[in-house]
């Protein structure tokens, strides 16, 4: 059974940095698109960043542009999300999601409907 696992969350002060990691068992990343999502209490899950299986293109939601960087190493079957200049509004559960099935080309890269494998999430809390 495929398992996607995130790590690297924690508590950090505003302005600080965290690096999230995503790995998977029984699934090799090198042919799949992958996204990072987050969900704050009482809010919808939103797409944060996307990276294609080749490493390009990359997408970011507007609120994290210039602060977050997504990257992948297919040889290590690992994906990262480097988060700098963190703000209290970045506080959320962060999820890694893998798209292994074809979906409508009209779906945006950050639409959660594209992704069929999800991790359990890692909590990021940014204090002010």
GROMACS elastic network, one bead per residue, 0.5 to 0.9 nm:
[ bonds ]
;  ai    aj funct       b0    kb
    1    25     6  0.79683   500
    1    26     6  0.66683   500
    1    27     6  0.89790   500
    2    24     6  0.70195   500
    2    25     6  0.56804   500
    2    26     6  0.50999   500
    2    27     6  0.61235   500
    2   117     6  0.77845   500
    3    23     6  0.83974   500
    3    24     6  0.54361   500
    3    25     6  0.52646   500
    3    26     6  0.70884   500
    3    27     6  0.78367   500
    3   117     6  0.78021   500
    3   118     6  0.78755   500
    3   119     6  0.69559   500
    4    22     6  0.70180   500
    4    23     6  0.58672   500
    4    25     6  0.66281   500
    4    27     6  0.84571   500
    4    96     6  0.72465   500
    4    97     6  0.76050   500
    4    98     6  0.81840   500
    4   117     6  0.69931   500
    4   118     6  0.59986   500
    4   120     6  0.76231   500
    5    21     6  0.81457   500
    5    22     6  0.55799   500
    5    23     6  0.54084   500
    5    24     6  0.59967   500
    5    25     6  0.84081   500
    5    95     6  0.86048   500
    5    96     6  0.74257   500
    5   118     6  0.81447   500
    5   119     6  0.50008   500
    5   120     6  0.66610   500
    5   121     6  0.73728   500
    5   122     6  0.86921   500
    6     9     6  0.83178   500
    6    20     6  0.69342   500
    6    21     6  0.55362   500
    6    23     6  0.66421   500
    6    24     6  0.88113   500
    6    94     6  0.80520   500
    6    95     6  0.68633   500
    6    96     6  0.64296   500
    6   119     6  0.63179   500
    6   120     6  0.71950   500
    6   121     6  0.58321   500
    6   122     6  0.58577   500
    7    19     6  0.85729   500
    7    20     6  0.56956   500
    7    21     6  0.52221   500
    7    22     6  0.65464   500
    7    23     6  0.86839   500
    7   121     6  0.78596   500
    7   122     6  0.58439   500
    7   123     6  0.87885   500
    8    18     6  0.69728   500
    8    19     6  0.58419   500
    8    21     6  0.60744   500
    8    22     6  0.89374   500
    8   122     6  0.70438   500
    8   123     6  0.85117   500
    8   124     6  0.85037   500
    9    18     6  0.69280   500
    9    19     6  0.74706   500
    9    20     6  0.62061   500
    9    21     6  0.88200   500
    9    93     6  0.85496   500
    9    94     6  0.80405   500
    9   121     6  0.88890   500
    9   122     6  0.52341   500
    9   123     6  0.51579   500
    9   125     6  0.78907   500
   10    18     6  0.77601   500
   10   122     6  0.79289   500
   10   123     6  0.61249   500
   10   124     6  0.50568   500
   10   125     6  0.61175   500
   10   126     6  0.83761   500
   11    18     6  0.89778   500
   11   123     6  0.82978   500
   11   124     6  0.61829   500
   11   126     6  0.58937   500
   11   127     6  0.73353   500
   12    15     6  0.82884   500
   12    16     6  0.60269   500
   12    17     6  0.72282   500
   12    18     6  0.77251   500
   12    86     6  0.80735   500
   12   124     6  0.79170   500
   12   125     6  0.63267   500
   12   126     6  0.50093   500
   12   127     6  0.62607   500
   13    16     6  0.55544   500
   13    17     6  0.84640   500
   13    86     6  0.76519   500
   13    87     6  0.80755   500
   13    88     6  0.82265   500
   13   125     6  0.83135   500
   13   126     6  0.53459   500
   13   128     6  0.61827   500
   14    17     6  0.85376   500
   14    85     6  0.69234   500
   14    86     6  0.53339   500
   14    87     6  0.50109   500
   14    88     6  0.62754   500
   14   126     6  0.56910   500
   14   127     6  0.56709   500
   14   128     6  0.53270   500
   15    84     6  0.70251   500
   15    87     6  0.63845   500
   15   126     6  0.86535   500
   15   128     6  0.88868   500
   16    83     6  0.83517   500
   16    84     6  0.61552   500
   16    85     6  0.54551   500
   16    86     6  0.54982   500
   16    87     6  0.82447   500
   16   126     6  0.82626   500
   17    82     6  0.74904   500
   17    83     6  0.53971   500
   17    85     6  0.61992   500
   17    86     6  0.61445   500
   18    81     6  0.82482   500
   18    82     6  0.62085   500
   18    83     6  0.52405   500
   18    84     6  0.67218   500
   18    86     6  0.81736   500
   18   124     6  0.84420   500
   19    80     6  0.67151   500
   19    81     6  0.56273   500
   19    83     6  0.59211   500
   19    84     6  0.85150   500
   20    79     6  0.82454   500
   20    80     6  0.54516   500
   20    82     6  0.64007   500
   20    83     6  0.78365   500
   20    94     6  0.85882   500
   20   122     6  0.81885   500
   21    78     6  0.68411   500
   21    79     6  0.56743   500
   21    81     6  0.65211   500
   21    82     6  0.87567   500
   21    96     6  0.85684   500
   22    77     6  0.84589   500
   22    78     6  0.56151   500
   22    80     6  0.62098   500
   22    81     6  0.85088   500
   22    95     6  0.87052   500
   22    96     6  0.62630   500
   22    97     6  0.88888   500
   22   119     6  0.83553   500
   23    27     6  0.89748   500
   23    29     6  0.84360   500
   23    76     6  0.86331   500
   23    77     6  0.61326   500
   23    79     6  0.65977   500
   23    96     6  0.86842   500
   24    27     6  0.58015   500
   24    28     6  0.72318   500
   24    29     6  0.77901   500
   24    77     6  0.71411   500
   24    78     6  0.77091   500
   24   119     6  0.87129   500
   25    28     6  0.76543   500
   27    77     6  0.85082   500
   28    31     6  0.72766   500
   28    32     6  0.80697   500
   28    74     6  0.77444   500
   28    77     6  0.61353   500
   29    32     6  0.54960   500
   29    33     6  0.78286   500
   29    34     6  0.80734   500
   29    53     6  0.73683   500
   29    72     6  0.88607   500
   29    73     6  0.86678   500
   29    74     6  0.59004   500
   29    75     6  0.86644   500
   29    76     6  0.89307   500
   29    77     6  0.55006   500
   29    78     6  0.74556   500
   29    79     6  0.85529   500
   29    98     6  0.81219   500
   30    33     6  0.84467   500
   30    53     6  0.58687   500
   30    54     6  0.76199   500
   30    73     6  0.83435   500
   30    75     6  0.76816   500
   30    77     6  0.71953   500
   31    52     6  0.86500   500
   31    53     6  0.52215   500
   31    54     6  0.76773   500
   31    74     6  0.86468   500
   31   100     6  0.81726   500
   32    52     6  0.68920   500
   32    54     6  0.84276   500
   32    98     6  0.67136   500
   32    99     6  0.59150   500
   32   100     6  0.57726   500
   32   101     6  0.87093   500
   33    50     6  0.74185   500
   33    51     6  0.59532   500
   33    54     6  0.82328   500
   33    55     6  0.86755   500
   33    97     6  0.86816   500
   33    98     6  0.61243   500
   33    99     6  0.53989   500
   33   100     6  0.73997   500
   33   109     6  0.89029   500
   33   115     6  0.86205   500
   34    49     6  0.85593   500
   34    50     6  0.58474   500
   34    51     6  0.55865   500
   34    52     6  0.64743   500
   34    53     6  0.73058   500
   34    79     6  0.81525   500
   34    96     6  0.72601   500
   34    97     6  0.57095   500
   34    99     6  0.61060   500
   34   100     6  0.89983   500
   34   115     6  0.79307   500
   35    47     6  0.72974   500
   35    48     6  0.74408   500
   35    49     6  0.55837   500
   35    51     6  0.63500   500
   35    52     6  0.86203   500
   35    70     6  0.89265   500
   35    95     6  0.82457   500
   35    96     6  0.58813   500
   35    97     6  0.51806   500
   35    98     6  0.64599   500
   35    99     6  0.81317   500
   35   109     6  0.79932   500
   35   110     6  0.70259   500
   35   112     6  0.85457   500
   35   115     6  0.79683   500
   36    46     6  0.87583   500
   36    47     6  0.62185   500
   36    48     6  0.53962   500
   36    49     6  0.51566   500
   36    50     6  0.63798   500
   36    51     6  0.89655   500
   36    70     6  0.85571   500
   36    81     6  0.77812   500
   36    94     6  0.68980   500
   36    95     6  0.56338   500
   36    97     6  0.62438   500
   36   110     6  0.83177   500
   37    45     6  0.65603   500
   37    46     6  0.54592   500
   37    48     6  0.50241   500
   37    49     6  0.70335   500
   37    50     6  0.89294   500
   37    93     6  0.82924   500
   37    94     6  0.56505   500
   37    95     6  0.50196   500
   37    96     6  0.63932   500
   37    97     6  0.74820   500
   37   110     6  0.80561   500
   37   112     6  0.79175   500
   38    44     6  0.85324   500
   38    45     6  0.55319   500
   38    46     6  0.55154   500
   38    47     6  0.65891   500
   38    48     6  0.67124   500
   38    90     6  0.86024   500
   38    91     6  0.86686   500
   38    92     6  0.57816   500
   38    93     6  0.53520   500
   38    95     6  0.58420   500
   38    96     6  0.87702   500
   38   121     6  0.84409   500
   39    42     6  0.82404   500
   39    43     6  0.62595   500
   39    44     6  0.60873   500
   39    46     6  0.63269   500
   39    47     6  0.89858   500
   39    91     6  0.85160   500
   39    92     6  0.51878   500
   39    93     6  0.52636   500
   39    94     6  0.65923   500
   39    95     6  0.81682   500
   40    43     6  0.53863   500
   40    44     6  0.73915   500
   40    45     6  0.74157   500
   40    89     6  0.87826   500
   40    90     6  0.83861   500
   40    91     6  0.65990   500
   40    93     6  0.62795   500
   40    94     6  0.88252   500
   41    44     6  0.84146   500
   41    92     6  0.72298   500
   41    93     6  0.85474   500
   43    46     6  0.85684   500
   45   112     6  0.79734   500
   46    61     6  0.86923   500
   46   110     6  0.76766   500
   46   111     6  0.78723   500
   46   112     6  0.76054   500
   47    50     6  0.78977   500
   47    60     6  0.80015   500
   47    61     6  0.67228   500
   47   109     6  0.83724   500
   47   111     6  0.63964   500
   47   112     6  0.68383   500
   48    59     6  0.81639   500
   48    60     6  0.56941   500
   48    61     6  0.51580   500
   48    62     6  0.85343   500
   48    63     6  0.84810   500
   48    64     6  0.73020   500
   48    68     6  0.88813   500
   48    94     6  0.89454   500
   48   110     6  0.69728   500
   49    58     6  0.72954   500
   49    59     6  0.53715   500
   49    61     6  0.63071   500
   49    64     6  0.85735   500
   49    68     6  0.83807   500
   49    69     6  0.82419   500
   49    70     6  0.67889   500
   49    81     6  0.83686   500
   49   109     6  0.84237   500
   49   110     6  0.67097   500
   50    57     6  0.81242   500
   50    58     6  0.55052   500
   50    59     6  0.50083   500
   50    60     6  0.66001   500
   50    70     6  0.73873   500
   50   109     6  0.63665   500
   50   110     6  0.63738   500
   51    54     6  0.79328   500
   51    55     6  0.57188   500
   51    56     6  0.62908   500
   51    57     6  0.61508   500
   51    59     6  0.66555   500
   51    70     6  0.70128   500
   51    71     6  0.73612   500
   51    72     6  0.80306   500
   51   109     6  0.85435   500
   52    55     6  0.51349   500
   52    56     6  0.54278   500
   52    57     6  0.57936   500
   52    58     6  0.66105   500
   52   109     6  0.89554   500
   53    56     6  0.74178   500
   53    57     6  0.88724   500
   53    72     6  0.88276   500
   53    74     6  0.85082   500
   54    57     6  0.79064   500
   55    58     6  0.70757   500
   55    71     6  0.73659   500
   55    72     6  0.70226   500
   55    73     6  0.89289   500
   56    59     6  0.89485   500
   58    70     6  0.77299   500
   58    71     6  0.89528   500
   58   109     6  0.89488   500
   59    65     6  0.89567   500
   59    70     6  0.87785   500
   59   109     6  0.72897   500
   59   110     6  0.76419   500
   60    63     6  0.81038   500
   60    64     6  0.65862   500
   60    65     6  0.59310   500
   60    68     6  0.80535   500
   60    69     6  0.85087   500
   60    70     6  0.86430   500
   60   110     6  0.80809   500
   61    64     6  0.59204   500
   61    65     6  0.65953   500
   61   110     6  0.78746   500
   62    65     6  0.54576   500
   63    66     6  0.87898   500
   63    67     6  0.86746   500
   64    67     6  0.54023   500
   64    68     6  0.56349   500
   64    69     6  0.87881   500
   64    83     6  0.84828   500
   64    90     6  0.86666   500
   65    68     6  0.62119   500
   65    69     6  0.82242   500
   66    69     6  0.78120   500
   66    84     6  0.86824   500
   67    82     6  0.81780   500
   67    83     6  0.60828   500
   67    84     6  0.50953   500
   67    85     6  0.60549   500
   67    86     6  0.76548   500
   68    81     6  0.66789   500
   68    82     6  0.54586   500
   68    84     6  0.60125   500
   68    85     6  0.84631   500
   68    86     6  0.88848   500
   69    80     6  0.80332   500
   69    81     6  0.56380   500
   69    82     6  0.50208   500
   69    83     6  0.66006   500
   69    84     6  0.84669   500
   70    79     6  0.74879   500
   70    80     6  0.57443   500
   70    82     6  0.63757   500
   70    83     6  0.87962   500
   71    78     6  0.87201   500
   71    79     6  0.58742   500
   71    80     6  0.53232   500
   71    81     6  0.65833   500
   71    82     6  0.81737   500
   72    75     6  0.89044   500
   72    76     6  0.84602   500
   72    77     6  0.77831   500
   72    78     6  0.58364   500
   72    80     6  0.60720   500
   72    81     6  0.88446   500
   73    76     6  0.54115   500
   73    77     6  0.60547   500
   73    78     6  0.54790   500
   73    79     6  0.63728   500
   73    80     6  0.85816   500
   74    78     6  0.63217   500
   74    79     6  0.79947   500
   75    78     6  0.78230   500
   76    79     6  0.86193   500
   79    96     6  0.86688   500
   83    86     6  0.65817   500
   84    87     6  0.89497   500
   86    89     6  0.82624   500
   86    90     6  0.64912   500
   86    91     6  0.87151   500
   86   126     6  0.67418   500
   87    90     6  0.53990   500
   87    91     6  0.75615   500
   87   126     6  0.61103   500
   87   127     6  0.77696   500
   87   128     6  0.75367   500
   88    91     6  0.56111   500
   88   125     6  0.73038   500
   88   127     6  0.56854   500
   88   128     6  0.59622   500
   89    92     6  0.80877   500
   89   126     6  0.75851   500
   90   124     6  0.75302   500
   90   125     6  0.74505   500
   90   126     6  0.67395   500
   91    94     6  0.88830   500
   91   123     6  0.78115   500
   91   124     6  0.53627   500
   91   126     6  0.54462   500
   91   127     6  0.83584   500
   92   122     6  0.85390   500
   92   123     6  0.60843   500
   92   124     6  0.55073   500
   92   125     6  0.65796   500
   92   126     6  0.88504   500
   93   121     6  0.58015   500
   93   122     6  0.55152   500
   93   124     6  0.60108   500
   93   125     6  0.84661   500
   94   120     6  0.86681   500
   94   121     6  0.51665   500
   94   122     6  0.52667   500
   94   123     6  0.61156   500
   94   124     6  0.69401   500
   95   118     6  0.68712   500
   95   119     6  0.58605   500
   95   120     6  0.66755   500
   95   122     6  0.66488   500
   95   123     6  0.89456   500
   96   117     6  0.83924   500
   96   118     6  0.59351   500
   96   119     6  0.55999   500
   96   120     6  0.82401   500
   96   121     6  0.70465   500
   97   112     6  0.82251   500
   97   115     6  0.58537   500
   97   116     6  0.71348   500
   97   117     6  0.55142   500
   97   119     6  0.65308   500
   98   114     6  0.84482   500
   98   115     6  0.53761   500
   98   116     6  0.62405   500
   98   117     6  0.51063   500
   98   118     6  0.65620   500
   98   119     6  0.89629   500
   99   102     6  0.77847   500
   99   103     6  0.87536   500
   99   114     6  0.60782   500
   99   116     6  0.56212   500
   99   117     6  0.67408   500
  100   114     6  0.88096   500
  100   115     6  0.72701   500
  100   116     6  0.67728   500
  100   117     6  0.77775   500
  101   114     6  0.79620   500
  101   115     6  0.78092   500
  101   116     6  0.73426   500
  102   105     6  0.85096   500
  102   114     6  0.79585   500
  103   106     6  0.83790   500
  103   107     6  0.73351   500
  103   113     6  0.82626   500
  103   114     6  0.60181   500
  103   115     6  0.87668   500
  104   107     6  0.56640   500
  104   114     6  0.80819   500
  105   108     6  0.77627   500
  107   110     6  0.81330   500
  107   111     6  0.62932   500
  107   113     6  0.75710   500
  107   114     6  0.69085   500
  108   111     6  0.52242   500
  108   112     6  0.87663   500
  108   113     6  0.89402   500
  108   114     6  0.80520   500
  109   112     6  0.82519   500
  109   114     6  0.73162   500
  110   113     6  0.85820   500
  110   114     6  0.79341   500
  111   114     6  0.59375   500
  111   115     6  0.79690   500
  112   115     6  0.56797   500
  112   116     6  0.85159   500
  113   116     6  0.76990   500
  115   118     6  0.74930   500
  118   121     6  0.82530   500
  119   122     6  0.86803   500
